[in-house]
Every structure is written in C-alpha cells, then in structure tokens.
Amino acid sequence: MTRYNDGRMASPAELAGLQKEAWRISEEMAACIEGLSRQAVRRERRSP
C-alpha cells in the first residue's frame, strides 16, 4: 500500500482517483503547450 506524507494509508480507490486526476492534468498541460507552440510559430511567421 501507499502512504500519504502524514502516514495515512491510501486505498486502491484513492490511488486510482489520484492517477485519473494526474492524467487529466497532464492532458491539459499538453493541450496548453501545443497551443503555445502554435502561437509561437504564427508569431515567427509574421516577423520580418
């Protein structure tokens, strides 16, 4: 089993929830990075 920093044990259900949340956040971050990359490319193309 996995422990929290304060010593409590994390249940398999809690771990699954945390894993799902981490995946959601990583997907959001990937989408943001992709958007920023596209923005940078557009700016680069406009610059003389």
C-alpha positions in Angstrom: 0.0 0.0 0.0 1.0 3.6 -0.5 1.2 6.1 2.3 0.5 9.8 2.4 3.1 12.1 3.8 1.3 12.2 7.2 1.5 8.4 7.4 -2.1 7.5 6.4 -2.6 4.6 4.1 -4.1 5.3 0.6 -6.7 2.9 -0.6 -6.6 1.4 -4.1 -9.7 3.5 -4.9 -7.9 6.7 -3.8 -4.8 5.8 -5.8 -7.0 5.2 -8.9 -8.6 8.6 -8.4 -5.3 10.3 -8.0 -4.0 8.6 -11.1 -7.0 9.7 -13.1 -6.6 13.3 -11.9 -2.9 13.3 -12.7 -3.7 12.0 -16.2 -6.3 14.8 -16.7 -3.9 17.4 -15.6 -1.1 16.1 -17.9 -3.6 16.1 -20.8 -4.5 19.8 -20.1 -0.8 20.7 -19.9 -0.1 19.0 -23.2 -3.0 20.9 -24.8 -1.7 24.2 -23.4 1.8 23.5 -24.6 0.5 22.6 -28.1 -1.4 25.9 -28.2 1.6 27.9 -27.1 3.7 26.3 -29.7 1.2 27.1 -32.5 1.1 30.7 -31.2 4.9 31.0 -31.3 5.0 29.6 -34.9 2.4 32.0 -36.0 4.3 34.9 -34.5 7.6 33.7 -36.0 6.0 33.6 -39.5 4.7 37.2 -39.1 8.0 38.6 -38.1 10.0 40.1 -41.0 
